Every structure is written in structure tokens, then in C-alpha cells.
Amino acid sequence: MNGQEIAVKKLSKKSRQGIHEFQNEVILIAKLQHRYLVRLLRCCIKRQTMLIYEYMPNKSLDSFIFDQAQSTLINWEKCFSIIIWIA
């Protein structure tokens, strides 16, 4: 994409997520454009089912909330303030 780094999410044939859920994700993300949420740049549903997002070099927020291997997990108070701030 013109030299821009991207992240791609492809629907696996083994995935439990079906095409309907995948389409709902596209609609939801398109409606939730926010400066602190990853932007959906493109999607493809006909040939290969995939979403193309802007690339986030510092991982996504969920890795700091849920990834037990992270040494920098955030506490519930900080997590709640982020949720309120985004909402």
C-alpha cells in the first residue's frame, strides 16, 4: 500500500468465525473510527476473506491487558480508565 506498513487478518478455513461474523466485524470497525483505535484500511470478502488494518508497531492494547507473558500488564484501574476514555 504505497510503502505503508499494514497488518492483515485473514479468515482461516479452520476458524470458528464464519463469514457472517466476519462481515459484522467489518461493519463494526467501520463505524467505530476513533483516533485511538486501529483503522480498517481495506477488506476483501469474495476471493480471500481478509481485513487490512493500519500497522501498530507497539502491539495492540489487548496484549497489555490479557497476555500473561507480558511483564507490563496494566492494572484494572488503568484498564477501566482507558475504557471510559475511549467510550
SVG drawing of the C-alpha trace seen along z (x, -y; Angstrom):
<svg xmlns="http://www.w3.org/2000/svg" viewBox="-24 -11 32 37">
<polyline fill="none" stroke="black" stroke-width="0.4" points="0.0,0.0 2.4,-2.7 5.1,-1.7 2.8,-1.9 3.2,0.9 0.0,2.8 -1.5,5.7 -3.6,8.4 -6.2,10.5 -7.2,13.5 -10.2,15.7 -8.9,19.2 -10.8,22.1 -10.4,23.8 -11.7,20.8 -14.9,20.9 -15.7,17.4 -18.0,17.6 -18.4,15.2 -21.4,13.6 -19.3,12.7 -16.5,11.5 -18.9,9.2 -20.2,7.9 -16.6,7.2 -16.1,5.1 -19.3,3.1 -18.5,2.6 -14.9,1.4 -16.0,-0.9 -18.5,-2.5 -16.0,-2.8 -13.4,-5.0 -11.5,-6.7 -8.0,-8.1 -7.0,-5.6 -8.4,-2.5 -6.7,-0.8 -8.1,-1.9 -9.5,0.5 -7.9,-0.3 -9.4,2.3 -11.3,5.5 -11.8,8.4 -14.6,10.9 -15.0,12.5 -11.7,14.2 -9.9,14.4 -11.6,13.2 -9.2,10.7 -9.1,7.4 -6.2,4.9 -5.5,2.6 -3.0,-0.1 0.1,1.4 0.6,0.9 4.3,1.2 3.9,1.4 1.3,4.2 -2.3,3.8 -3.9,2.9 -5.2,6.4 -1.7,7.7 -1.1,5.4 -4.4,6.4 -4.6,10.1 -1.2,11.5 0.1,13.2 3.6,13.4 3.9,9.6 5.8,8.1 3.9,4.8 0.3,5.9 -1.9,3.0 -4.0,3.0 -7.8,2.9 -8.0,-0.8 -5.9,-1.8 -7.8,0.5 -11.1,-0.9 -9.9,-4.5 -8.9,-3.6 -12.3,-2.0 -14.1,-5.1 -11.8,-7.4 -12.4,-5.6 -16.2,-5.3"/>
</svg>
